[in-house]
């Protein structure tokens, strides 16, 4: 979703547009320069982020029920949503865009002599830094709500809703850490690698369906998104540039036909959000269709960015994308809480979710939520980008092994919140793991040694002060 790349200049890419995208990207990487940018990929990621925000905002349903305040998913159980989900389930395209940028980013770093550990450390520092702030602030806020007398079930519901979207961060950390390995596999076996991953996805699905053990499906949290990320590699290396529009339309139509077959007449749900938990082969097939359609739209998206002179706006949002993603749900839950308080304390009448009054109020709700998310992003975005002087973060003390440990700690930190809930204890454990991921396990030994030395020096100083005081007392 976010990648460490050279900032856009905002002056357009006219020279690059006159060349083929593959040639422009290849020459930039060959020179070992900054990561090549593609305005269509940057723009689509911003558009996808807007879709995620709007969808989650529409899911917020608040009302006062017989047993008290209710915070629910307003779209859950709606019969019409399955059809809509084929359009608004955009996570496959998110990972495709991420694979595109990660491929170019790693190749650029490798051309400059960086190691895979350097790449993993750079990705961890970019992704973990804003997550630490989120976990600390939200954890403290949930504790404050509990101390203020908010019912425990409401606090638990708020923590659950806020924690739900964090699955993306955990999976993205894992797939990003495996980019050097997967790029090597792509360079050696461009067709065999995705086919092997696809075989693994199908095998996990088959085993899950045959045994009824839903937990087996979560193996595909890694396999599905690694495969979809691999599709982004094919977008980045120019493979799709060689396909004609007719071939791309055929790929998209074929993928959608397969998707219709396995959902309408097969064992899978037609709701693409049900297929997200756990992820299954439907998301891969949907990703193939989205990839082909996006490739067809890329020239038009580039032309729009240049015509509207939107590169500065796209770059500004893109550099803060993870902050927007992490904070949009806490903002939505917080605003829902404000509405509940307004009804309970001031008699503000809240429309019943899905009623005509509720739909009529959605534009105002979306607008207000967008403004608050923008303001919160302005406050916390600096943690995502970090200090400019600290951006070159290649740590020579990191090895492949320690970088792997750091990545596992980052993923585990998210897993703690997703599996056990977003509570005070879980937040502390998550923060400890995220701190290891950010600082680097290779640096923990020296850090502990310095801390131990400081404690010893402090103790000696206290002892010396006590001894001097005793001598002065005896002399007196």
C-alpha positions in Angstrom: 0.0 0.0 0.0 2.8 2.3 0.7 6.3 2.0 -0.6 9.6 3.8 -0.1 10.1 5.6 -3.4 11.5 8.8 -4.6 9.0 11.7 -4.2 7.1 12.8 -7.2 8.2 16.1 -8.6 4.8 17.0 -9.7 5.9 18.1 -13.2 4.5 15.1 -14.9 6.3 12.3 -16.8 6.1 13.5 -20.4 9.4 12.0 -21.4 8.5 8.7 -19.9 5.1 8.7 -21.5 6.6 8.9 -24.9 8.6 5.8 -24.2 7.1 2.4 -23.4 6.6 1.8 -19.7 8.8 -1.2 -19.7 11.7 0.7 -21.3 11.4 3.6 -19.0 11.4 1.4 -15.9 14.2 -0.8 -17.2 16.5 2.2 -17.9 15.9 3.7 -14.5 16.7 0.5 -12.7 19.8 -0.1 -14.9 21.2 3.2 -13.9 20.7 2.3 -10.2 18.7 5.5 -9.8 15.6 6.3 -7.7 12.7 3.9 -8.1 10.8 4.6 -11.4 7.3 5.9 -10.8 4.2 5.1 -12.7 1.4 7.7 -12.4 -1.3 5.1 -13.2 -0.2 2.8 -10.3 0.1 5.8 -7.9 -3.3 7.0 -8.9 -5.1 3.7 -8.6 -3.7 3.1 -5.1 -5.2 6.4 -4.0 -8.5 5.5 -5.6 -8.5 2.1 -3.9 -7.8 3.8 -0.6 -10.8 6.0 -1.1 -13.0 2.9 -1.9 -11.8 1.2 1.3 -12.6 4.3 3.4 -16.0 4.8 1.8 -17.0 1.1 2.2 -16.0 1.0 5.8 -17.8 4.3 6.5 -20.9 2.8 4.9 -20.6 -0.2 7.1 -20.9 1.8 10.3 -24.4 1.4 11.8 -25.2 3.1 15.1 -28.5 3.0 17.0 -30.1 2.6 20.4 -31.6 -0.9 20.8 -33.7 -2.4 23.6 -30.5 -3.3 25.5 -28.7 -0.1 24.9 -26.3 1.3 22.3 -25.6 -0.8 19.2 -22.5 -0.5 17.0 -23.0 -2.9 14.0 -22.0 -3.5 10.4 -24.9 -2.0 8.6 -24.2 -3.9 5.3 -23.9 -7.3 6.9 -26.6 -9.7 5.8 -27.9 -7.5 2.9 -28.8 -9.7 0.0 -27.8 -7.1 -2.7 -24.3 -6.7 -1.3 -22.9 -9.9 -2.9 -23.3 -8.4 -6.3 -21.7 -5.0 -5.2 -18.8 -6.9 -3.6 -17.5 -7.9 -7.1 -16.8 -4.2 -7.7 -15.8 -2.9 -4.2 -13.6 -5.9 -3.2 -10.4 -4.2 -4.4 -7.8 -5.9 -2.1 -6.4 -8.0 -4.9 -5.7 -4.9 -6.9 -4.1 -3.4 -3.8 -1.6 -6.2 -3.6 -1.0 -6.1 -7.3 -0.1 -2.4 -7.1 2.1 -3.2 -4.0 3.8 -6.0 -6.0 4.5 -3.6 -8.8 6.2 -1.0 -6.6 8.0 -3.6 -4.4 9.5 -5.2 -7.5 10.9 -2.0 -8.8 12.0 -0.8 -5.3 13.9 -4.0 -4.5 15.6 -4.1 -8.0 16.6 -0.5 -7.6 18.1 -1.1 -4.1 19.8 -4.3 -5.3 21.4 -2.4 -8.2 22.9 0.1 -5.6 24.4 -2.8 -3.7 21.8 -3.2 -1.0 21.2 -6.6 0.6 17.8 -8.3 1.1 18.2 -7.6 4.8 18.5 -3.9 3.9 15.3 -4.0 1.9 13.4 -5.8 4.7 14.6 -3.3 7.3 13.5 -0.4 5.1 10.1 -1.9 4.6 9.7 -2.7 8.3 10.7 0.8 9.4 8.2 2.4 7.0 5.3 0.2 7.9 5.8 -0.4 11.6 6.5 3.2 12.7 2.9 4.4 12.2 1.5 1.2 13.6 3.3 1.7 16.9 1.6 5.1 17.3 -1.8 3.7 16.5 -1.5 0.8 19.0 -0.3 3.1 21.7 -3.0 5.8 21.2 -5.9 3.4 20.7 -4.8 1.2 23.6 -4.7 4.2 25.9 -8.1 5.4 24.6 -9.7 2.0 25.3 -8.3 2.1 28.8 -9.7 5.6 29.3 -13.2 4.5 28.0 -13.2 1.6 30.5 -12.2 3.9 33.4 -14.9 6.4 32.3 -17.5 3.7 32.9 -18.3 2.7 29.3 -19.8 -0.8 29.3 -17.1 -3.5 28.7 -19.0 -5.0 25.8 -19.0 -1.6 24.0 -15.3 -1.2 24.6 -14.7 -4.7 23.3 -16.8 -4.0 20.2 -14.9 -0.7 19.5 -11.6 -2.6 19.9 -12.8 -5.4 17.6 -13.9 -2.9 14.9 -10.7 -0.9 15.1 -8.6 -4.0 14.9 -10.3 -5.7 12.0 -8.5 -3.8 9.2 -5.2 -4.5 10.7 -5.1 -7.9 9.0 -3.9 -6.0 5.9 -0.9 -4.6 7.8 0.1 -8.1 9.1 -0.1 -9.7 5.7 1.5 -6.8 3.9 4.5 -7.0 6.4 4.9 -10.7 5.6 4.6 -10.4 1.8 6.9 -7.4 1.8 9.6 -9.3 3.8 9.5 -12.1 1.2 9.9 -9.7 -1.8 13.6 -10.4 -2.4 12.9 -14.2 -2.3 9.9 -13.9 -4.5 11.6 -11.6 -7.0 14.4 -14.2 -7.3 11.8 -16.9 -8.0 10.1 -14.6 -10.6 13.4 -14.0 -12.4 14.2 -17.8 -12.5 10.7 -19.2 -13.2 8.2 -16.6 -14.2 5.4 -19.0 -15.0 6.3 -21.9 -12.7 6.3 -19.7 -9.5 2.7 -18.4 -9.8 1.5 -21.9 -10.9 3.1 -23.5 -7.9 1.5 -20.9 -5.6 -1.8 -21.4 -7.4 -1.5 -25.1 -6.8 -0.9 -24.5 -3.1 -4.0 -22.2 -2.9 -6.2 -24.8 -4.5 -4.8 -27.6 -2.3 -5.6 -25.6 0.9 -9.1 -24.8 -0.3 -9.7 -28.5 -1.3 -8.5 -29.7 2.1 -10.6 -27.1 4.0 -13.7 -28.0 2.0 -13.2 -31.7 2.4 -12.5 -31.7 6.1 -14.7 -28.8 7.2 -11.8 -27.4 9.2 -12.1 -23.6 8.5 -8.8 -22.9 10.3 -6.9 -24.6 7.5 -8.0 -21.9 5.2 -5.8 -19.3 7.0 -2.7 -20.9 5.4 -4.0 -19.0 2.3 -3.5 -15.7 4.1 0.1 -16.0 2.9 -0.3 -18.1 -0.3 -3.2 -16.1 -1.8 -1.6 -12.7 -1.3 1.9 -13.9 -2.3 0.4 -15.1 -5.5 -1.5 -11.8 -6.1 1.7 -9.9 -5.3 3.4 -12.0 -7.9 0.9 -10.8 -10.5 2.2 -7.3 -9.7 5.7 -8.4 -10.7 4.4 -9.4 -14.1 2.9 -5.9 -14.4 6.2 -4.3 -13.4 8.5 -6.2 -15.7 6.6 -5.3 -18.8 5.0 -8.7 -19.5 1.5 -7.3 -19.8 2.7 -4.5 -22.1 3.2 -7.1 -24.7 -0.4 -8.3 -24.6 -2.9 -6.8 -27.1 -6.1 -5.1 -25.8 -8.1 -8.0 -27.3 -6.0 -10.5 -25.3 -6.5 -8.5 -22.1 -10.2 -8.3 -22.6 -10.2 -12.1 -23.2 -8.3 -12.6 -19.9 -10.7 -10.4 -18.0 -13.8 -12.0 -19.4 -12.4 -15.5 -18.9 -11.5 -14.8 -15.3 -14.9 -13.3 -14.5 -16.6 -16.3 -16.2 -14.6 -18.7 -14.0 -15.4 -16.7 -11.0 -19.1 -16.8 -11.8 -18.9 -20.6 -12.3 -17.2 -21.4 -9.0 -19.4 -19.0 -7.0 -22.9 -19.4 -8.6 -22.6 -23.2 -9.3 -19.5 -24.1 -7.1 -18.6 -24.3 -3.5 -17.7 -20.6 -3.0 -19.8 -17.7 -1.8 -20.8 -15.0 -4.4 -19.9 -12.4 -1.7 -16.3 -11.5 -2.3 -16.0 -10.3 1.3 -17.0 -13.6 2.7 -14.2 -15.1 0.5 -11.8 -12.8 2.3 -12.0 -14.6 5.6 -10.2 -16.9 5.1 -9.0 -15.9 1.6 -9.5 -18.5 -1.2 -9.0 -19.0 -4.9 -11.9 -16.6 -5.7 -9.7 -13.6 -4.8 -6.9 -14.9 -7.1 -9.3 -15.2 -10.0 -10.8 -11.8 -9.2 -7.2 -10.4 -9.1 -6.5 -11.8 -12.6 -9.6 -10.0 -13.9 -8.6 -6.7 -12.1 -5.0 -6.9 -13.4 -6.2 -7.2 -17.0 -8.7 -4.4 -16.7 -6.2 -2.2 -14.9 -3.7 -2.8 -17.7 -6.3 -1.7 -20.2 -7.1 1.4 -18.2 -3.5 2.5 -17.5 -3.0 4.8 -20.6 -6.2 6.5 -19.7 -5.3 6.9 -16.1 -1.9 8.4 -17.0 -3.5 10.8 -19.4 -6.0 11.9 -16.7 -3.3 12.5 -14.2 -1.3 14.7 -16.6 -4.4 16.5 -17.9 -5.7 17.2 -14.4 -2.2 18.0 -13.1 -3.0 15.6 -10.2 0.5 14.3 -9.7 1.1 16.4 -6.6 -2.2 15.4 -5.0 -1.6 11.7 -5.8 1.9 11.9 -4.4 0.8 13.7 -1.3 -1.9 11.1 -0.5 0.3 8.2 -1.5 3.1 9.2 0.9 0.5 9.1 3.7 -1.5 6.1 2.6 -0.6 3.8 5.5 -1.5 6.5 8.0 -4.9 7.0 6.3 -5.5 3.2 6.2 -4.6 2.7 9.9 -6.5 5.7 11.3 -9.6 5.7 9.2 -11.3 3.0 11.3 -10.5 4.5 14.7 -11.9 7.8 13.4 -15.1 6.1 12.2 -15.6 4.2 15.5 -14.9 7.4 17.4 -17.5 9.4 15.3 -20.0 6.6 15.9 -19.4 6.9 19.6 -20.0 10.7 19.4 -23.4 10.0 17.7 -24.4 7.5 20.3 -23.5 10.0 23.1 -25.4 12.8 21.2 -28.6 10.6 21.1 -28.3 9.5 24.7 -27.4 12.9 26.2 -29.0 15.4 23.8 -31.8 13.5 22.2 -30.4 13.5 18.7 -32.5 11.1 16.7 -30.4 8.6 14.8 -32.0 7.0 11.8 -32.3 3.2 11.8 -29.6 1.6 9.6 -30.7 1.0 6.0 -33.8 3.1 6.4 -34.5 5.9 3.9 -33.4 8.5 6.5 -30.2 6.6 7.0 -29.4 6.6 3.3 -30.3 10.3 3.1 -27.8 11.1 5.8 -24.9 9.1 4.2 -23.5 12.0 2.2 -23.2 14.2 5.3 -21.7 11.3 7.2 -19.1 10.5 4.5 -18.1 14.1 4.2 -17.7 14.7 7.9 -15.7 11.4 8.3 -13.5 12.4 5.4 -12.7 15.7 6.9 -11.8 14.2 10.3 -9.7 11.5 8.7 -7.8 14.2 6.8 -7.1 16.1 10.0 -6.0 13.1 11.9 -3.7 12.1 9.0 -2.1 15.6 9.1 -1.3 15.0 12.8 0.1 11.4 12.5 1.6 11.3 9.0 5.0 12.4 10.2 5.4 9.1 11.9 5.0 7.3 8.6 7.6 9.3 6.7 10.0 9.7 9.7 12.6 12.4 9.9 14.2 13.3 6.6 17.7 13.0 8.0 16.9 9.5 9.2 15.6 8.1 5.9 18.7 6.2 4.7 18.2 3.4 7.2 20.3 0.6 5.9 21.8 -1.0 9.0 24.9 -3.0 8.4 24.4 -4.9 11.6 21.3 -6.6 10.2 21.6 -10.0 8.6 19.1 -12.1 6.7 18.4 -14.0 9.9 17.8 -10.9 12.1 15.7 -9.2 9.4 13.5 -12.4 9.3 13.2 -12.3 13.1 12.2 -8.6 12.9 9.5 -9.4 10.3 8.1 -12.2 12.3 7.9 -9.9 15.3 6.0 -7.3 13.2 3.5 -9.9 12.0 3.1 -11.4 15.5 2.3 -8.0 16.9 -0.6 -7.7 14.5 -1.7 -11.3 15.1 -1.9 -10.7 18.9 -4.5 -7.9 18.3 -6.5 -9.9 15.7 -6.6 -13.2 17.6 -7.0 -12.1 21.2 -8.6 -8.6 20.8 -7.5 -5.0 21.2 -7.2 -4.7 25.0 -4.6 -3.1 27.3 -2.5 -6.2 27.9 -2.6 -7.1 24.2 -1.6 -3.6 23.3 1.4 -3.7 25.5 2.5 -7.1 24.0 1.9 -5.8 20.5 3.9 -2.6 21.3 6.9 -4.7 22.6 6.9 -6.8 19.4 6.5 -3.8 17.1 9.4 -2.1 18.9 11.7 -5.1 18.2 10.6 -5.0 14.6 11.3 -1.3 14.4 14.6 -1.1 16.2 15.9 -4.4 14.9 16.7 -7.5 16.9 20.3 -7.1 15.8 20.5 -3.9 17.8 18.8 -5.2 21.0 22.0 -6.6 22.4 24.0 -3.3 22.1 20.9 -1.4 23.4 20.6 -3.7 26.4 24.3 -3.4 27.1 24.2 0.4 27.0 21.2 0.4 29.3 22.9 -2.0 31.7 26.0 0.2 31.7 24.0 3.3 32.3 22.3 1.6 35.3 25.6 0.5 36.7 27.1 4.0 36.3 24.0 5.4 38.1 24.4 3.0 41.0 28.1 3.8 41.4 27.3 7.4 41.4 24.7 7.0 44.1 27.1 4.9 46.1 29.9 7.5 45.8 27.4 10.2 46.8 26.3 8.2 49.8 29.9 7.5 50.9 30.8 11.2 50.5 27.8 12.2 52.6 28.8 9.7 55.3 32.4 11.1 55.4 31.1 14.6 55.7 28.7 13.6 58.5 31.5 11.9 60.5 33.8 14.9 59.9 31.1 17.2 61.3 
